[in-house]
């Protein structure tokens, strides 16, 4: 039974989406309740998985089925498998995804246009996300990764705001461009790899775990570490790492490839924004930690200063942009860019703490950004206006709402007691230790990055002061009597999320236990293998 | 002539005839169709007759698959080459699809016998093309395709059709003339017209060979609408009837790429590396096709540029100059045939309701849900995204290219790899425009749609095939690979 749990996670929503086509579209309630039920079932499966999870067990809940086996003459056999499993990196991210999906489904209650289509696409997206996080076969990963785009495109394009056409196309083109970069490397990898097994036969497999083992490369193939090939000024493997890095950095998003994100967020409906910010961005960081770093460790060492630098730039530039934003949702979108910079910085440090911090940051930002976008949704549902300067003194009319805004803003700021704090502290520890531990980053990186925290405090506190305190005043044709306080459905969404960020902030040990073996393992693996490959190319 | 020599020739012709059965049957079919058309004017009868004859041709071709390779008609053709035989089946399948489309068309119901006779002639020409071993036969086959195509282009008998047809004719004649010139120089260099027997030319004729080769290339590129011989495509596509457009974007194109690949592969033993020229052309074709498609407003013109872009992808297989490239071409062109017809069946259905510009698809997704959904799958497949077989096809194409790059280390191949893949991003932008209008823009007018149509049934089946070929490509690729590979 254990080995099928992940498949259940993926195929229950997928199956439901196809079954849902047959149900008449008039029955709105059915689609809402149905989608919620499926998310709850996923949550239940997750609890079962957590109960059986072994902290030091490495990759577990593995399911491996033959998928494509294609003998191609003397060239060898092409082999792709249905190969899924979870470890300390993917398990927290799946847990967060499923949890956020439940909340996002509740938040989708307000969708009234073409309800059937919306929920079916939502279920497809759900399946694709879980698949992306669990796939350990590159082709399978790529399938889910691409398959996420289409539902997301339609969710933004059909249910979005005024400039939804522009935003959805931009989102699609940017992400597709990123995935093409990944595809180039994928093709290069599978033709260079030989699955260890029988001697004399060449099996080109897509198994990502095999790709991380340098001895599995066919000697003198293009991505073979012992291959002396150079393309212009870098080794082919360095180029491959850079392609993967930029491919995933678009998704992350990293400055300067981030410009699709604010547009997509501003136009997307609230639940789609939640999914986008909380889950989809994490796939960028996940891809770096799962694919780019372990498969090309020597390139990761070589470029770690660059990755760290881009992280620092994202942190500061994102924060500055957030401060200049007039639209509340845009502000939060830019704060996401800033926070995802910490993921890059943590990974670049290549220390155990840094990688654990990056993973935890992805987990914690998933929860916190969900809170923030839901909060924007609360106010947008009432007034259909998100301009910060149109509001003042909201705390007078909306006291309970203000409490949640305070929680959300403080959590995002990285205040102690919330999960973001733990994650950012770990990243800083890693970044500060990196210059002495492995000499990869410069001391100034961590120092400049801390200014991101200060800027974060600045834009959040300034927003609080502008929108929530002071005398009650609304401009821009907003009727003051629309400003009612939160209703029961909104509590249902915000209370669990707030409790989660609080719980993991006060008592982070369970999640750190989960992540730590993976983080130590990756750090150790990249440093030793990377150094070995750099010394003996 | 001595009677013994004559008898020998006659015997060899007689012995060759059984290997030429499908082509002979196609020739007979052309005559039969014209005769039927003279006796009975009833449209249904002609449709059924054409469908039946094409199905029989397909049957003959399938029966001859995996036959022993044989040079027939004293070195004019090679029968029993699994590469060509596969394509011949593909052409007949395309023919069947085209006949079904014509049956569903509202605009091409007159002069059907002549129409089908021309269609069969093109299939015959394409068959001869992929079997050719001799440059004269190659030219003859190309002309057979071209001349019939000129007439078919104008088959709506309106002013636009006449214009498109004439443009096509003028352009085609020039291309043919240039090609013949190139062939004559090749004959001068090698002393033989059999291109499978080309030997290494002497050092001082290498330059002349490149000139002759490039001139010959013009003829191929014209047929596959490759840059710089592509400008006829948009006008012809816009003027021709929808089934003819679908047919044009499949059969002559694939036949042209197939014979080009064969030609290039045979030039390699002669020590001449064509790779760079083909690679440069492939890059240009991709860029011109995809970027021009971005600005189109008319659906047929959009499809014309899209087919130029697709030629670029097909040329990737030629650029890799390897057996793997050939196998990838077989897979990709099969998928391309299915995707093209899947798309064109619905484009025609919409054209029957006067949807001609992209903007006219506004809001069509609601009343015409299934057609729009099937079209979306076709567009996603043509872009090459999973989970459609279009992705698998591109994966094979670019894998072959990667391998070829790893073997030769030629920088231009790397550029083709990068440009080719990045062009899929560009192509997504225009391929998504029709689904975008259909699903996202609000409807301007009310339509009544019937869900139980022939198109929907066929569409569902084709979509299923496209998905199945993604999830288990071994069904087709394994079969391609098992057959003993001979050109």
Interface residues (C-beta under 8 A of the other chain):
Chain A: X67 X68 X69 X70 X71 X72 X73 X75 X142 X143 X146 X147 X149 X150 X153 X154 X157 X158 X164 X165 X169 X172 X173 X176 X177 X180 X183 X184 X187 X188 X190 X191 X192 X221 X222 X229 X231
Chain B: X323 X324 X327 X380 X385 X386 X387 X391 X395 X398 X399 X402 X403 X405 X406 X409 X414 X417 X418 X421 X422 X424 X425 X428 X429 X432 X436 X439 X440 X471 X472 X473 X474 X477 X478 X481 X485
